[in-house]
């Protein structure tokens, strides 16, 4: 009986593994990611692949309040889902990893918002809206002045505080 249970568990594990592989493969086209180059073209740190468009901090605030504040808080500091704050905490036992304290590139923020936000309604924002929300989140972190209009050229110029905190794996 014990041998039968073990064999059944191994068979089930094999089926689950195959199903996960097939499901993951089948989802790639639906998510719009067919190859590493598709992903890298948007998240590239040099800005290559970023769409045309622009957005202001003020426009971003309006969108943020209606689309983002419920999960991240009006000030971007909701516990467990904070986007702002955490400056100087990374070396402490209470590190707060936020956009301003942890993320190395502003292009990554744009890419994440474009692909994954707002939660439950992903990919619903236009390119201009994504630039605007990105501008507002960077502004909340003290990385962008209130009067700046963000676009592909200005986005890559932003120097994130933790840019040198990451190392390439060999």
N, C-alpha and C positions, 0 to 999 in steps of 0.2 A: 504494500500500500504506500509506503513511504517513497519507494522508487517511482511509483506512478505519479505522486504529487510533485516530486522534483522534476520529472520529465514534463509534466503539464506546465509547471512554472517556467521552465526553459522554453517551451514551445510558445507560451504566451509572451514571454520577453522577446522572442524572435519576431513574432507577429507585430508587437508594438513598435519594435525598432524599425521594421520594414515600413509600417504604416507612417511612422513619423518621418522617415526619409522621403517617402512618396508625397506626403502632405506638404512638407517643406519645399520640395521641388515644384510641386504644383502651384504653390502660392507665389512663387517668385514673380511670374509675369503679372499676376493680379496686383502685386504691390508695386510694380513698375521697376523692379530691380532685376535685370537680367544678367548682369555681370558686374564684377568689381569696378569696372570703368564707369558704369552708370552711377554708382554710389560716389566714387571719387570725383566725378565731374561736378557734382553739386557741393560736396563738402571740402573740396580742395582748398588748402590754406592760401593759395595765391589768387583765389577768386575765379579761376577758370571754371566755366560751367554755371556760374550764377546767372539768373535770369535778369532781363532788363526790368526796370521799374525803380521805384523809390518810395520812401515813407518817412513821415516826420514823427518826432517824439510825441507831439500833441495828438496826432491821429492814432498813434500806437496806444496812447493812454486810454482813449475812448474804446478801442477794440479790446484792450486788456481788461478794462472794467467789465465789459459785457461778456467776454469769452474766456477769460483766464482767472479772474479774481476769486471765483468760487473755489478753485483748487489751490491757488497760490497765495491768497490773501490780497487785500487792496494794496498793501505796501510790498508785496512779493516776499514776505517773511513768514508765511504760514508754516508752523512747525511740521516737519516731515515732508514738506513740499516747497521749501524755500528756494527762491531764485536769487535773492539779494541778501547781503550780510555775510558774515563769516570771515571778514578780512582779518588776517593774522592768526587764524585758528588752526591752520593745517598741521602745524607741528605739535599741537596740544592733544590731550586725550579726548577733548570735546570738539574735534574738528567739524566744521560746518562747510560742506562742499556745495558751493553755489556757483552760479555763472561768474560772479565777480571774484570769488576767492579761489576757484579751482579750475575752471575751463581754460584751456590754453589758447583757443582761437575763436574769434567772433563768428567766423564762417560756420563753425560747428553749431552755434546757437541758431543761426538762420536755417541751416539744414534740418535741425531737429524740429524746429517750429513748423517748417514747411511739410515735413513728412509725418509728424506724429501729433500735432496739436490742431485744434483743441481736443482734449480727450473725449472720445465718444463721437466726434465729428471731424476726424482727421482729414487733412487735405482739403478742407473747405475754405481756407483763406486764399485770397488772390496773392500774387507775388507782391503787389504794393502793400497789402495788409501784412504780409509776413515781414517785409522790410520795416514797416511801422512798428509792429509788436517787438521786433528785434531791437529797434532803436529805443523803445520805451524800457525794455528790460535792461539794456546797457545803461540807459540813463538812471534807472533805479539803483544801479551799482556804482554810480558816479563815474562812469566811463565814457559818457557822451553828454555834451551840453544840451540844454533844452531846446535850442534853436537849430539843431542840426537836422538835415534831411539825409537819410541813409540810402545808399545805393551800392552797387557792386564795387565801385571804386573806393568809396569811403569806408565800406565794411572791412576790406582787407587792410586798411591803414590802422585800424584799432589795435593797440598793443594791450593784450590782456595781462593782468598782474602775475598770473602763474604760468606764463608762456614758457619760461625756462624750467618749470617744475616737472617736465616729462622727458623721458629719454627713449630713443628708438631701441627696440630689442635687437640683439645681434642676429 
